[in-house]
Amino acid sequence: HLLRVVPVIGILTDKKAFKPTPNAAEVDEVFDAPLEMFIKDKNRTEEEREWMGEKYLLHFFEYETEKEKRKYIIWGLTAGVLIRAASLVYQQPPAFLEQNPKFKFPKIVDRNTVM
């Protein structure tokens, strides 16, 4: 897909003042989850996948909110970004194997690039 994702992480000083307006085509719902859960092996499953000849692990984290008892599955690219963020914030690697793919990208990418 050759997409580039730039996560933006910030600190909310007034959580009640934060009024997110997510793109409905990309985001189903906004909710809070503890960042630390993304470096723990608890409530995590994985699937081995292959793309462009490279094997990698796709991570799935199950999370249930405390108040509403709503259940969510955080997976794929979102889980990968949160694993990396948690590793940086807590200054430790996750308690499980990440196994990210080592994609081979062309040096020049434009609309005529064929993979």
C-alpha positions, 0 to 999 in steps of 0.5 A: 500500500506504500502508505505512511502513518505519522502518529501524533501523541500528546498530553491532555491537561483537561480531558473534558475539554478534548472534543475529538472529531474523527473521520467516520470512514476511518474511526468507529469510536473513540475510547480510552485504553491504558498505554501500558497494556500494549507492552504486556502479554495479557489479553493479547493474541497474534496471527502470523501473516505474510505480505510481499514475501515477508512474514510478520505478526499481527497483534490483537489486544482485547480491552473492556472499559471499566464503566460501560463494560464495552469490549474492543479489539485493537489490532493491526496498524493501530496496535503496532503504533501503540506497541511502539509508543508504549515501548518508548514511554515505558522505556522497555520492550514488549513482553512478546515478540513483535516481528515486524516485516522488513519491507523492500520499498523502491527508491522512488515512489510515484503513481507509476510505481508497481510492486 
